[in-house]
C-alpha cells in the first residue's frame, strides 16, 4: 500500500486517521494542507474516486466568503480549491487510485 494522508495537524479526524495507520503499522506519508495543497494531478485522482462536491467543506469560512455555493463551473471550483486548501474536507486519504474523504476505517480495512 502507498498511503497518503492529506490533512491539517489540528484536525481531529486527521489525527484519528494517522492513529489508525500507525496502530496497524502501515506506512503513510502525511501532507499538511496548510503548507502544501493538492496538485492538479492529485486533485484529479481524488476527484475521480470521491467526486468534487465531496471534497469541499461547505462549513468552512472561505466556502461562504468565496461564494462556492454559487459557482457552477467545475473547472472554476477546482481552480479555487487548488488555491485555497482550507476548503477541503479532511482528511483526504489516498491509496493509489482509491481515495476517501473523512475518517473511513471500514473502507481502509478493505485496502489491506
Phi and psi restraints in degrees (range 20) as a CNS / XPLOR table:
assign (resid 1 and name C) (resid 2 and name N)
       (resid 2 and name CA) (resid 2 and name C) 1.0 -122.6 20.0 2
assign (resid 2 and name N) (resid 2 and name CA)
       (resid 2 and name C) (resid 3 and name N) 1.0 84.2 20.0 2
assign (resid 2 and name C) (resid 3 and name N)
       (resid 3 and name CA) (resid 3 and name C) 1.0 -89.5 20.0 2
assign (resid 3 and name N) (resid 3 and name CA)
       (resid 3 and name C) (resid 4 and name N) 1.0 132.2 20.0 2
assign (resid 3 and name C) (resid 4 and name N)
       (resid 4 and name CA) (resid 4 and name C) 1.0 -123.2 20.0 2
assign (resid 4 and name N) (resid 4 and name CA)
       (resid 4 and name C) (resid 5 and name N) 1.0 132.0 20.0 2
assign (resid 4 and name C) (resid 5 and name N)
       (resid 5 and name CA) (resid 5 and name C) 1.0 -114.2 20.0 2
assign (resid 5 and name N) (resid 5 and name CA)
       (resid 5 and name C) (resid 6 and name N) 1.0 117.0 20.0 2
assign (resid 5 and name C) (resid 6 and name N)
       (resid 6 and name CA) (resid 6 and name C) 1.0 -101.7 20.0 2
assign (resid 6 and name N) (resid 6 and name CA)
       (resid 6 and name C) (resid 7 and name N) 1.0 119.7 20.0 2
assign (resid 6 and name C) (resid 7 and name N)
       (resid 7 and name CA) (resid 7 and name C) 1.0 -164.1 20.0 2
assign (resid 7 and name N) (resid 7 and name CA)
       (resid 7 and name C) (resid 8 and name N) 1.0 -166.5 20.0 2
assign (resid 7 and name C) (resid 8 and name N)
       (resid 8 and name CA) (resid 8 and name C) 1.0 -124.3 20.0 2
assign (resid 8 and name N) (resid 8 and name CA)
       (resid 8 and name C) (resid 9 and name N) 1.0 131.4 20.0 2
assign (resid 8 and name C) (resid 9 and name N)
       (resid 9 and name CA) (resid 9 and name C) 1.0 -53.5 20.0 2
assign (resid 9 and name N) (resid 9 and name CA)
       (resid 9 and name C) (resid 10 and name N) 1.0 -34.6 20.0 2
assign (resid 9 and name C) (resid 10 and name N)
       (resid 10 and name CA) (resid 10 and name C) 1.0 -83.7 20.0 2
assign (resid 10 and name N) (resid 10 and name CA)
       (resid 10 and name C) (resid 11 and name N) 1.0 -6.8 20.0 2
assign (resid 10 and name C) (resid 11 and name N)
       (resid 11 and name CA) (resid 11 and name C) 1.0 -76.3 20.0 2
assign (resid 11 and name N) (resid 11 and name CA)
       (resid 11 and name C) (resid 12 and name N) 1.0 125.7 20.0 2
assign (resid 11 and name C) (resid 12 and name N)
       (resid 12 and name CA) (resid 12 and name C) 1.0 -60.9 20.0 2
assign (resid 12 and name N) (resid 12 and name CA)
       (resid 12 and name C) (resid 13 and name N) 1.0 -45.2 20.0 2
assign (resid 12 and name C) (resid 13 and name N)
       (resid 13 and name CA) (resid 13 and name C) 1.0 -67.0 20.0 2
assign (resid 13 and name N) (resid 13 and name CA)
       (resid 13 and name C) (resid 14 and name N) 1.0 -32.2 20.0 2
assign (resid 13 and name C) (resid 14 and name N)
       (resid 14 and name CA) (resid 14 and name C) 1.0 -65.3 20.0 2
assign (resid 14 and name N) (resid 14 and name CA)
       (resid 14 and name C) (resid 15 and name N) 1.0 -43.0 20.0 2
assign (resid 14 and name C) (resid 15 and name N)
       (resid 15 and name CA) (resid 15 and name C) 1.0 -62.0 20.0 2
assign (resid 15 and name N) (resid 15 and name CA)
       (resid 15 and name C) (resid 16 and name N) 1.0 -41.2 20.0 2
assign (resid 15 and name C) (resid 16 and name N)
       (resid 16 and name CA) (resid 16 and name C) 1.0 -64.4 20.0 2
assign (resid 16 and name N) (resid 16 and name CA)
       (resid 16 and name C) (resid 17 and name N) 1.0 -39.4 20.0 2
assign (resid 16 and name C) (resid 17 and name N)
       (resid 17 and name CA) (resid 17 and name C) 1.0 -63.5 20.0 2
assign (resid 17 and name N) (resid 17 and name CA)
       (resid 17 and name C) (resid 18 and name N) 1.0 -44.6 20.0 2
assign (resid 17 and name C) (resid 18 and name N)
       (resid 18 and name CA) (resid 18 and name C) 1.0 -60.7 20.0 2
assign (resid 18 and name N) (resid 18 and name CA)
       (resid 18 and name C) (resid 19 and name N) 1.0 -43.8 20.0 2
assign (resid 18 and name C) (resid 19 and name N)
       (resid 19 and name CA) (resid 19 and name C) 1.0 -62.1 20.0 2
assign (resid 19 and name N) (resid 19 and name CA)
       (resid 19 and name C) (resid 20 and name N) 1.0 -40.9 20.0 2
assign (resid 19 and name C) (resid 20 and name N)
       (resid 20 and name CA) (resid 20 and name C) 1.0 -54.7 20.0 2
assign (resid 20 and name N) (resid 20 and name CA)
       (resid 20 and name C) (resid 21 and name N) 1.0 -49.4 20.0 2
assign (resid 20 and name C) (resid 21 and name N)
       (resid 21 and name CA) (resid 21 and name C) 1.0 -73.9 20.0 2
assign (resid 21 and name N) (resid 21 and name CA)
       (resid 21 and name C) (resid 22 and name N) 1.0 -35.7 20.0 2
assign (resid 21 and name C) (resid 22 and name N)
       (resid 22 and name CA) (resid 22 and name C) 1.0 -61.9 20.0 2
assign (resid 22 and name N) (resid 22 and name CA)
       (resid 22 and name C) (resid 23 and name N) 1.0 -45.2 20.0 2
assign (resid 22 and name C) (resid 23 and name N)
       (resid 23 and name CA) (resid 23 and name C) 1.0 -62.3 20.0 2
assign (resid 23 and name N) (resid 23 and name CA)
       (resid 23 and name C) (resid 24 and name N) 1.0 -28.4 20.0 2
assign (resid 23 and name C) (resid 24 and name N)
       (resid 24 and name CA) (resid 24 and name C) 1.0 -96.1 20.0 2
assign (resid 24 and name N) (resid 24 and name CA)
       (resid 24 and name C) (resid 25 and name N) 1.0 6.6 20.0 2
assign (resid 24 and name C) (resid 25 and name N)
       (resid 25 and name CA) (resid 25 and name C) 1.0 54.4 20.0 2
assign (resid 25 and name N) (resid 25 and name CA)
       (resid 25 and name C) (resid 26 and name N) 1.0 40.2 20.0 2
assign (resid 25 and name C) (resid 26 and name N)
       (resid 26 and name CA) (resid 26 and name C) 1.0 -101.1 20.0 2
assign (resid 26 and name N) (resid 26 and name CA)
       (resid 26 and name C) (resid 27 and name N) 1.0 121.2 20.0 2
assign (resid 26 and name C) (resid 27 and name N)
       (resid 27 and name CA) (resid 27 and name C) 1.0 -67.0 20.0 2
assign (resid 27 and name N) (resid 27 and name CA)
       (resid 27 and name C) (resid 28 and name N) 1.0 142.8 20.0 2
assign (resid 27 and name C) (resid 28 and name N)
       (resid 28 and name CA) (resid 28 and name C) 1.0 -147.0 20.0 2
assign (resid 28 and name N) (resid 28 and name CA)
       (resid 28 and name C) (resid 29 and name N) 1.0 162.0 20.0 2
assign (resid 28 and name C) (resid 29 and name N)
       (resid 29 and name CA) (resid 29 and name C) 1.0 -114.8 20.0 2
assign (resid 29 and name N) (resid 29 and name CA)
       (resid 29 and name C) (resid 30 and name N) 1.0 125.2 20.0 2
assign (resid 29 and name C) (resid 30 and name N)
       (resid 30 and name CA) (resid 30 and name C) 1.0 -96.0 20.0 2
assign (resid 30 and name N) (resid 30 and name CA)
       (resid 30 and name C) (resid 31 and name N) 1.0 131.6 20.0 2
assign (resid 30 and name C) (resid 31 and name N)
       (resid 31 and name CA) (resid 31 and name C) 1.0 -120.2 20.0 2
assign (resid 31 and name N) (resid 31 and name CA)
       (resid 31 and name C) (resid 32 and name N) 1.0 117.2 20.0 2
assign (resid 31 and name C) (resid 32 and name N)
       (resid 32 and name CA) (resid 32 and name C) 1.0 -80.1 20.0 2
assign (resid 32 and name N) (resid 32 and name CA)
       (resid 32 and name C) (resid 33 and name N) 1.0 115.1 20.0 2
assign (resid 32 and name C) (resid 33 and name N)
       (resid 33 and name CA) (resid 33 and name C) 1.0 -67.4 20.0 2
assign (resid 33 and name N) (resid 33 and name CA)
       (resid 33 and name C) (resid 34 and name N) 1.0 -19.1 20.0 2
assign (resid 33 and name C) (resid 34 and name N)
       (resid 34 and name CA) (resid 34 and name C) 1.0 -74.8 20.0 2
assign (resid 34 and name N) (resid 34 and name CA)
       (resid 34 and name C) (resid 35 and name N) 1.0 -21.4 20.0 2
assign (resid 34 and name C) (resid 35 and name N)
       (resid 35 and name CA) (resid 35 and name C) 1.0 -102.9 20.0 2
assign (resid 35 and name N) (resid 35 and name CA)
       (resid 35 and name C) (resid 36 and name N) 1.0 -42.8 20.0 2
assign (resid 35 and name C) (resid 36 and name N)
       (resid 36 and name CA) (resid 36 and name C) 1.0 -130.5 20.0 2
assign (resid 36 and name N) (resid 36 and name CA)
       (resid 36 and name C) (resid 37 and name N) 1.0 122.0 20.0 2
assign (resid 36 and name C) (resid 37 and name N)
       (resid 37 and name CA) (resid 37 and name C) 1.0 -82.3 20.0 2
assign (resid 37 and name N) (resid 37 and name CA)
       (resid 37 and name C) (resid 38 and name N) 1.0 -174.2 20.0 2
assign (resid 37 and name C) (resid 38 and name N)
       (resid 38 and name CA) (resid 38 and name C) 1.0 -76.8 20.0 2
assign (resid 38 and name N) (resid 38 and name CA)
       (resid 38 and name C) (resid 39 and name N) 1.0 141.4 20.0 2
assign (resid 38 and name C) (resid 39 and name N)
       (resid 39 and name CA) (resid 39 and name C) 1.0 -74.4 20.0 2
assign (resid 39 and name N) (resid 39 and name CA)
       (resid 39 and name C) (resid 40 and name N) 1.0 169.1 20.0 2
assign (resid 39 and name C) (resid 40 and name N)
       (resid 40 and name CA) (resid 40 and name C) 1.0 -59.7 20.0 2
assign (resid 40 and name N) (resid 40 and name CA)
       (resid 40 and name C) (resid 41 and name N) 1.0 -41.2 20.0 2
assign (resid 40 and name C) (resid 41 and name N)
       (resid 41 and name CA) (resid 41 and name C) 1.0 -65.1 20.0 2
assign (resid 41 and name N) (resid 41 and name CA)
       (resid 41 and name C) (resid 42 and name N) 1.0 -43.2 20.0 2
assign (resid 41 and name C) (resid 42 and name N)
       (resid 42 and name CA) (resid 42 and name C) 1.0 -64.7 20.0 2
assign (resid 42 and name N) (resid 42 and name CA)
       (resid 42 and name C) (resid 43 and name N) 1.0 -41.6 20.0 2
assign (resid 42 and name C) (resid 43 and name N)
       (resid 43 and name CA) (resid 43 and name C) 1.0 -60.4 20.0 2
assign (resid 43 and name N) (resid 43 and name CA)
       (resid 43 and name C) (resid 44 and name N) 1.0 -44.0 20.0 2
assign (resid 43 and name C) (resid 44 and name N)
       (resid 44 and name CA) (resid 44 and name C) 1.0 -62.3 20.0 2
assign (resid 44 and name N) (resid 44 and name CA)
       (resid 44 and name C) (resid 45 and name N) 1.0 -44.0 20.0 2
assign (resid 44 and name C) (resid 45 and name N)
       (resid 45 and name CA) (resid 45 and name C) 1.0 -61.9 20.0 2
assign (resid 45 and name N) (resid 45 and name CA)
       (resid 45 and name C) (resid 46 and name N) 1.0 -46.1 20.0 2
assign (resid 45 and name C) (resid 46 and name N)
       (resid 46 and name CA) (resid 46 and name C) 1.0 -70.0 20.0 2
assign (resid 46 and name N) (resid 46 and name CA)
       (resid 46 and name C) (resid 47 and name N) 1.0 -38.7 20.0 2
assign (resid 46 and name C) (resid 47 and name N)
       (resid 47 and name CA) (resid 47 and name C) 1.0 -60.1 20.0 2
assign (resid 47 and name N) (resid 47 and name CA)
       (resid 47 and name C) (resid 48 and name N) 1.0 -40.9 20.0 2
assign (resid 47 and name C) (resid 48 and name N)
       (resid 48 and name CA) (resid 48 and name C) 1.0 -63.0 20.0 2
assign (resid 48 and name N) (resid 48 and name CA)
       (resid 48 and name C) (resid 49 and name N) 1.0 -38.0 20.0 2
assign (resid 48 and name C) (resid 49 and name N)
       (resid 49 and name CA) (resid 49 and name C) 1.0 -76.4 20.0 2
assign (resid 49 and name N) (resid 49 and name CA)
       (resid 49 and name C) (resid 50 and name N) 1.0 -38.4 20.0 2
assign (resid 49 and name C) (resid 50 and name N)
       (resid 50 and name CA) (resid 50 and name C) 1.0 -120.8 20.0 2
assign (resid 50 and name N) (resid 50 and name CA)
       (resid 50 and name C) (resid 51 and name N) 1.0 -15.5 20.0 2
assign (resid 50 and name C) (resid 51 and name N)
       (resid 51 and name CA) (resid 51 and name C) 1.0 92.5 20.0 2
assign (resid 51 and name N) (resid 51 and name CA)
       (resid 51 and name C) (resid 52 and name N) 1.0 143.7 20.0 2
assign (resid 51 and name C) (resid 52 and name N)
       (resid 52 and name CA) (resid 52 and name C) 1.0 -62.9 20.0 2
assign (resid 52 and name N) (resid 52 and name CA)
       (resid 52 and name C) (resid 53 and name N) 1.0 -44.4 20.0 2
assign (resid 52 and name C) (resid 53 and name N)
       (resid 53 and name CA) (resid 53 and name C) 1.0 -60.7 20.0 2
assign (resid 53 and name N) (resid 53 and name CA)
       (resid 53 and name C) (resid 54 and name N) 1.0 -35.8 20.0 2
assign (resid 53 and name C) (resid 54 and name N)
       (resid 54 and name CA) (resid 54 and name C) 1.0 -70.5 20.0 2
assign (resid 54 and name N) (resid 54 and name CA)
       (resid 54 and name C) (resid 55 and name N) 1.0 -18.2 20.0 2
assign (resid 54 and name C) (resid 55 and name N)
       (resid 55 and name CA) (resid 55 and name C) 1.0 -80.6 20.0 2
assign (resid 55 and name N) (resid 55 and name CA)
       (resid 55 and name C) (resid 56 and name N) 1.0 -21.8 20.0 2
assign (resid 55 and name C) (resid 56 and name N)
       (resid 56 and name CA) (resid 56 and name C) 1.0 -92.4 20.0 2
assign (resid 56 and name N) (resid 56 and name CA)
       (resid 56 and name C) (resid 57 and name N) 1.0 134.5 20.0 2
assign (resid 56 and name C) (resid 57 and name N)
       (resid 57 and name CA) (resid 57 and name C) 1.0 -90.7 20.0 2
assign (resid 57 and name N) (resid 57 and name CA)
       (resid 57 and name C) (resid 58 and name N) 1.0 99.2 20.0 2
assign (resid 57 and name C) (resid 58 and name N)
       (resid 58 and name CA) (resid 58 and name C) 1.0 -76.0 20.0 2
assign (resid 58 and name N) (resid 58 and name CA)
       (resid 58 and name C) (resid 59 and name N) 1.0 0.7 20.0 2
assign (resid 58 and name C) (resid 59 and name N)
       (resid 59 and name CA) (resid 59 and name C) 1.0 -96.2 20.0 2
assign (resid 59 and name N) (resid 59 and name CA)
       (resid 59 and name C) (resid 60 and name N) 1.0 -7.5 20.0 2
assign (resid 59 and name C) (resid 60 and name N)
       (resid 60 and name CA) (resid 60 and name C) 1.0 -68.3 20.0 2
assign (resid 60 and name N) (resid 60 and name CA)
       (resid 60 and name C) (resid 61 and name N) 1.0 144.9 20.0 2
assign (resid 60 and name C) (resid 61 and name N)
       (resid 61 and name CA) (resid 61 and name C) 1.0 -58.8 20.0 2
assign (resid 61 and name N) (resid 61 and name CA)
       (resid 61 and name C) (resid 62 and name N) 1.0 -41.3 20.0 2
assign (resid 61 and name C) (resid 62 and name N)
       (resid 62 and name CA) (resid 62 and name C) 1.0 -67.0 20.0 2
assign (resid 62 and name N) (resid 62 and name CA)
       (resid 62 and name C) (resid 63 and name N) 1.0 -27.1 20.0 2
assign (resid 62 and name C) (resid 63 and name N)
       (resid 63 and name CA) (resid 63 and name C) 1.0 -59.4 20.0 2
assign (resid 63 and name N) (resid 63 and name CA)
       (resid 63 and name C) (resid 64 and name N) 1.0 -47.1 20.0 2
assign (resid 63 and name C) (resid 64 and name N)
       (resid 64 and name CA) (resid 64 and name C) 1.0 -72.7 20.0 2
assign (resid 64 and name N) (resid 64 and name CA)
       (resid 64 and name C) (resid 65 and name N) 1.0 -42.1 20.0 2
assign (resid 64 and name C) (resid 65 and name N)
       (resid 65 and name CA) (resid 65 and name C) 1.0 -60.9 20.0 2
assign (resid 65 and name N) (resid 65 and name CA)
       (resid 65 and name C) (resid 66 and name N) 1.0 -36.9 20.0 2
assign (resid 65 and name C) (resid 66 and name N)
       (resid 66 and name CA) (resid 66 and name C) 1.0 -91.2 20.0 2
assign (resid 66 and name N) (resid 66 and name CA)
       (resid 66 and name C) (resid 67 and name N) 1.0 4.2 20.0 2
assign (resid 66 and name C) (resid 67 and name N)
       (resid 67 and name CA) (resid 67 and name C) 1.0 55.3 20.0 2
assign (resid 67 and name N) (resid 67 and name CA)
       (resid 67 and name C) (resid 68 and name N) 1.0 41.8 20.0 2
assign (resid 67 and name C) (resid 68 and name N)
       (resid 68 and name CA) (resid 68 and name C) 1.0 -61.9 20.0 2
assign (resid 68 and name N) (resid 68 and name CA)
       (resid 68 and name C) (resid 69 and name N) 1.0 -28.6 20.0 2
assign (resid 68 and name C) (resid 69 and name N)
       (resid 69 and name CA) (resid 69 and name C) 1.0 -70.1 20.0 2
assign (resid 69 and name N) (resid 69 and name CA)
       (resid 69 and name C) (resid 70 and name N) 1.0 -15.3 20.0 2
assign (resid 69 and name C) (resid 70 and name N)
       (resid 70 and name CA) (resid 70 and name C) 1.0 -101.0 20.0 2
assign (resid 70 and name N) (resid 70 and name CA)
       (resid 70 and name C) (resid 71 and name N) 1.0 -9.1 20.0 2
assign (resid 70 and name C) (resid 71 and name N)
       (resid 71 and name CA) (resid 71 and name C) 1.0 -86.3 20.0 2
assign (resid 71 and name N) (resid 71 and name CA)
       (resid 71 and name C) (resid 72 and name N) 1.0 119.7 20.0 2
assign (resid 71 and name C) (resid 72 and name N)
       (resid 72 and name CA) (resid 72 and name C) 1.0 -90.2 20.0 2
assign (resid 72 and name N) (resid 72 and name CA)
       (resid 72 and name C) (resid 73 and name N) 1.0 -36.4 20.0 2
assign (resid 72 and name C) (resid 73 and name N)
       (resid 73 and name CA) (resid 73 and name C) 1.0 -67.8 20.0 2
assign (resid 73 and name N) (resid 73 and name CA)
       (resid 73 and name C) (resid 74 and name N) 1.0 120.2 20.0 2
assign (resid 73 and name C) (resid 74 and name N)
       (resid 74 and name CA) (resid 74 and name C) 1.0 -63.8 20.0 2
assign (resid 74 and name N) (resid 74 and name CA)
       (resid 74 and name C) (resid 75 and name N) 1.0 -36.6 20.0 2
assign (resid 74 and name C) (resid 75 and name N)
       (resid 75 and name CA) (resid 75 and name C) 1.0 -62.8 20.0 2
assign (resid 75 and name N) (resid 75 and name CA)
       (resid 75 and name C) (resid 76 and name N) 1.0 -41.5 20.0 2
assign (resid 75 and name C) (resid 76 and name N)
       (resid 76 and name CA) (resid 76 and name C) 1.0 -68.1 20.0 2
assign (resid 76 and name N) (resid 76 and name CA)
       (resid 76 and name C) (resid 77 and name N) 1.0 -39.7 20.0 2
assign (resid 76 and name C) (resid 77 and name N)
       (resid 77 and name CA) (resid 77 and name C) 1.0 -61.2 20.0 2
assign (resid 77 and name N) (resid 77 and name CA)
       (resid 77 and name C) (resid 78 and name N) 1.0 -42.6 20.0 2
assign (resid 77 and name C) (resid 78 and name N)
       (resid 78 and name CA) (resid 78 and name C) 1.0 -62.3 20.0 2
assign (resid 78 and name N) (resid 78 and name CA)
       (resid 78 and name C) (resid 79 and name N) 1.0 -42.9 20.0 2
assign (resid 78 and name C) (resid 79 and name N)
       (resid 79 and name CA) (resid 79 and name C) 1.0 -62.8 20.0 2
assign (resid 79 and name N) (resid 79 and name CA)
       (resid 79 and name C) (resid 80 and name N) 1.0 -41.7 20.0 2
assign (resid 79 and name C) (resid 80 and name N)
       (resid 80 and name CA) (resid 80 and name C) 1.0 -66.5 20.0 2
assign (resid 80 and name N) (resid 80 and name CA)
       (resid 80 and name C) (resid 81 and name N) 1.0 -40.3 20.0 2
assign (resid 80 and name C) (resid 81 and name N)
       (resid 81 and name CA) (resid 81 and name C) 1.0 -60.1 20.0 2
assign (resid 81 and name N) (resid 81 and name CA)
       (resid 81 and name C) (resid 82 and name N) 1.0 -44.8 20.0 2
assign (resid 81 and name C) (resid 82 and name N)
       (resid 82 and name CA) (resid 82 and name C) 1.0 -61.0 20.0 2
assign (resid 82 and name N) (resid 82 and name CA)
       (resid 82 and name C) (resid 83 and name N) 1.0 -37.7 20.0 2
assign (resid 82 and name C) (resid 83 and name N)
       (resid 83 and name CA) (resid 83 and name C) 1.0 -88.0 20.0 2
assign (resid 83 and name N) (resid 83 and name CA)
       (resid 83 and name C) (resid 84 and name N) 1.0 -8.7 20.0 2
assign (resid 83 and name C) (resid 84 and name N)
       (resid 84 and name CA) (resid 84 and name C) 1.0 -136.4 20.0 2
assign (resid 84 and name N) (resid 84 and name CA)
       (resid 84 and name C) (resid 85 and name N) 1.0 77.3 20.0 2
assign (resid 84 and name C) (resid 85 and name N)
       (resid 85 and name CA) (resid 85 and name C) 1.0 -60.9 20.0 2
assign (resid 85 and name N) (resid 85 and name CA)
       (resid 85 and name C) (resid 86 and name N) 1.0 -16.0 20.0 2
assign (resid 85 and name C) (resid 86 and name N)
       (resid 86 and name CA) (resid 86 and name C) 1.0 -67.4 20.0 2
assign (resid 86 and name N) (resid 86 and name CA)
       (resid 86 and name C) (resid 87 and name N) 1.0 -11.0 20.0 2
assign (resid 86 and name C) (resid 87 and name N)
       (resid 87 and name CA) (resid 87 and name C) 1.0 -83.2 20.0 2
assign (resid 87 and name N) (resid 87 and name CA)
       (resid 87 and name C) (resid 88 and name N) 1.0 -11.7 20.0 2
assign (resid 87 and name C) (resid 88 and name N)
       (resid 88 and name CA) (resid 88 and name C) 1.0 -76.5 20.0 2
assign (resid 88 and name N) (resid 88 and name CA)
       (resid 88 and name C) (resid 89 and name N) 1.0 142.3 20.0 2
assign (resid 88 and name C) (resid 89 and name N)
       (resid 89 and name CA) (resid 89 and name C) 1.0 -74.5 20.0 2
assign (resid 89 and name N) (resid 89 and name CA)
       (resid 89 and name C) (resid 90 and name N) 1.0 145.1 20.0 2
assign (resid 89 and name C) (resid 90 and name N)
       (resid 90 and name CA) (resid 90 and name C) 1.0 -129.6 20.0 2
assign (resid 90 and name N) (resid 90 and name CA)
       (resid 90 and name C) (resid 91 and name N) 1.0 155.7 20.0 2
assign (resid 90 and name C) (resid 91 and name N)
       (resid 91 and name CA) (resid 91 and name C) 1.0 -82.3 20.0 2
assign (resid 91 and name N) (resid 91 and name CA)
       (resid 91 and name C) (resid 92 and name N) 1.0 155.1 20.0 2
assign (resid 91 and name C) (resid 92 and name N)
       (resid 92 and name CA) (resid 92 and name C) 1.0 -102.3 20.0 2
assign (resid 92 and name N) (resid 92 and name CA)
       (resid 92 and name C) (resid 93 and name N) 1.0 118.1 20.0 2
assign (resid 92 and name C) (resid 93 and name N)
       (resid 93 and name CA) (resid 93 and name C) 1.0 -113.3 20.0 2
assign (resid 93 and name N) (resid 93 and name CA)
       (resid 93 and name C) (resid 94 and name N) 1.0 125.8 20.0 2
assign (resid 93 and name C) (resid 94 and name N)
       (resid 94 and name CA) (resid 94 and name C) 1.0 -122.1 20.0 2
assign (resid 94 and name N) (resid 94 and name CA)
       (resid 94 and name C) (resid 95 and name N) 1.0 137.0 20.0 2
assign (resid 94 and name C) (resid 95 and name N)
       (resid 95 and name CA) (resid 95 and name C) 1.0 -132.4 20.0 2
assign (resid 95 and name N) (resid 95 and name CA)
       (resid 95 and name C) (resid 96 and name N) 1.0 91.0 20.0 2
assign (resid 95 and name C) (resid 96 and name N)
       (resid 96 and name CA) (resid 96 and name C) 1.0 64.2 20.0 2
assign (resid 96 and name N) (resid 96 and name CA)
       (resid 96 and name C) (resid 97 and name N) 1.0 -121.2 20.0 2
assign (resid 96 and name C) (resid 97 and name N)
       (resid 97 and name CA) (resid 97 and name C) 1.0 -89.0 20.0 2
assign (resid 97 and name N) (resid 97 and name CA)
       (resid 97 and name C) (resid 98 and name N) 1.0 -6.4 20.0 2
assign (resid 97 and name C) (resid 98 and name N)
       (resid 98 and name CA) (resid 98 and name C) 1.0 -90.3 20.0 2
assign (resid 98 and name N) (resid 98 and name CA)
       (resid 98 and name C) (resid 99 and name N) 1.0 148.4 20.0 2
assign (resid 98 and name C) (resid 99 and name N)
       (resid 99 and name CA) (resid 99 and name C) 1.0 -156.5 20.0 2
assign (resid 99 and name N) (resid 99 and name CA)
       (resid 99 and name C) (resid 100 and name N) 1.0 156.1 20.0 2
assign (resid 99 and name C) (resid 100 and name N)
       (resid 100 and name CA) (resid 100 and name C) 1.0 -135.9 20.0 2
assign (resid 100 and name N) (resid 100 and name CA)
       (resid 100 and name C) (resid 101 and name N) 1.0 160.1 20.0 2
assign (resid 100 and name C) (resid 101 and name N)
       (resid 101 and name CA) (resid 101 and name C) 1.0 -124.5 20.0 2
assign (resid 101 and name N) (resid 101 and name CA)
       (resid 101 and name C) (resid 102 and name N) 1.0 129.6 20.0 2
assign (resid 101 and name C) (resid 102 and name N)
       (resid 102 and name CA) (resid 102 and name C) 1.0 91.6 20.0 2
assign (resid 102 and name N) (resid 102 and name CA)
       (resid 102 and name C) (resid 103 and name N) 1.0 -176.6 20.0 2
assign (resid 102 and name C) (resid 103 and name N)
       (resid 103 and name CA) (resid 103 and name C) 1.0 -84.6 20.0 2
assign (resid 103 and name N) (resid 103 and name CA)
       (resid 103 and name C) (resid 104 and name N) 1.0 109.0 20.0 2
assign (resid 103 and name C) (resid 104 and name N)
       (resid 104 and name CA) (resid 104 and name C) 1.0 -130.9 20.0 2
assign (resid 104 and name N) (resid 104 and name CA)
       (resid 104 and name C) (resid 105 and name N) 1.0 64.6 20.0 2
assign (resid 104 and name C) (resid 105 and name N)
       (resid 105 and name CA) (resid 105 and name C) 1.0 -62.3 20.0 2
assign (resid 105 and name N) (resid 105 and name CA)
       (resid 105 and name C) (resid 106 and name N) 1.0 -30.4 20.0 2
assign (resid 105 and name C) (resid 106 and name N)
       (resid 106 and name CA) (resid 106 and name C) 1.0 -64.2 20.0 2
assign (resid 106 and name N) (resid 106 and name CA)
       (resid 106 and name C) (resid 107 and name N) 1.0 -38.4 20.0 2
assign (resid 106 and name C) (resid 107 and name N)
       (resid 107 and name CA) (resid 107 and name C) 1.0 -69.5 20.0 2
assign (resid 107 and name N) (resid 107 and name CA)
       (resid 107 and name C) (resid 108 and name N) 1.0 -43.7 20.0 2
assign (resid 107 and name C) (resid 108 and name N)
       (resid 108 and name CA) (resid 108 and name C) 1.0 -63.8 20.0 2
assign (resid 108 and name N) (resid 108 and name CA)
       (resid 108 and name C) (resid 109 and name N) 1.0 -32.7 20.0 2
assign (resid 108 and name C) (resid 109 and name N)
       (resid 109 and name CA) (resid 109 and name C) 1.0 -59.3 20.0 2
assign (resid 109 and name N) (resid 109 and name CA)
       (resid 109 and name C) (resid 110 and name N) 1.0 -36.1 20.0 2
assign (resid 109 and name C) (resid 110 and name N)
       (resid 110 and name CA) (resid 110 and name C) 1.0 -72.9 20.0 2
assign (resid 110 and name N) (resid 110 and name CA)
       (resid 110 and name C) (resid 111 and name N) 1.0 -16.0 20.0 2
assign (resid 110 and name C) (resid 111 and name N)
       (resid 111 and name CA) (resid 111 and name C) 1.0 -78.8 20.0 2
assign (resid 111 and name N) (resid 111 and name CA)
       (resid 111 and name C) (resid 112 and name N) 1.0 -20.8 20.0 2
